[in-house]
Amino acid sequence: MLYLTSDLHFNHDREFIWGPRGFKSCKESNETLIRNWNNIVTDEDTVIVDGDFFFGSDIEFVENTLKILKGKIILILGNHDTPAKIEVYKRCDKIIEICLAKQIEYKGRKFYISHYPTLTADLNSNPKTCVFNLFGHTHSKQKFLEDRPYIYNVAVDAHNNGPVSMDEIYNDIMNEIKKCISFLV
C-alpha cells in the first residue's frame, strides 16, 4: 500500500504547531503521530513524506524515531529539512529515496508531489489527462487548496494526524471533480 503524509514536524516545540492539532504538548504530539503512523502503516508499505518531517536539531531524536516508524519512506524535502537532517535521512535504511519533488502514476492518472502547492491544472483541464498536485506546507485542515479539486493537501493537519492512503486520495479527488464539473470522469 502507498501512503502520503506531510508536515509532521516531529519535535516542534511551538504551541502553534501542535495546539491546532488538538495536542497539549510537543511530547503528546510526537507520541500520537508515531502511534497513528504505526497503526496505519505496515513494514511492507511505502510512505511518501511530503516535507517537514522533523523540526529542531535533536539528531538523536530523529534517528530514534525513524527506527520505530513502520514502512519504507520516500522523502520529498520541505523548508524545514535541513542539511544536518538530510545527512541523517541518508543513513537511514528505511528512507529509500530523497528528492525535491516526485511524479507518480496511479490508476492511470498523473500526480505531482511537491511540498508547496503547485498549480498543475484548472477546471478547464481534462481530468483524464491532467496532472494532480499533492502538497503539504500550509498546515490547513482543508483537503483541497482554495476548493481546487486538482490540488490536494496530504498533511497530517487535514488527515486526523496520520498518513492517508493513495486510494483515499484518489477517491477524494475523483469525488470532488464530479462535484465541480459536468462531464464524466
Salt bridges, closest charged atoms under 4 A:
ASP7 OD1 - HIS9 NE2 3.61
ASP7 OD1 - HIS115 NE2 3.92
ASP7 OD1 - HIS139 NE2 3.58
GLU31 OE2 - LYS27 NZ 2.68
ASP52 OD2 - HIS9 NE2 3.50
ASP52 OD2 - HIS115 NE2 3.25
GLU63 OE2 - ARG91 NH2 3.12
GLU87 OE2 - LYS90 NZ 3.53
GLU97 OE1 - LYS102 NZ 3.04
GLU146 OE1 - ARG148 NH2 3.15
ASP157 OD2 - ARG21 NE 2.85
ASP157 OD1 - HIS139 ND1 3.42
ASP167 OD1 - LYS107 NZ 3.80
GLU168 OE2 - LYS143 NZ 3.72
ASP172 OD2 - LYS143 NZ 3.11
GLU176 OE1 - LYS179 NZ 3.59
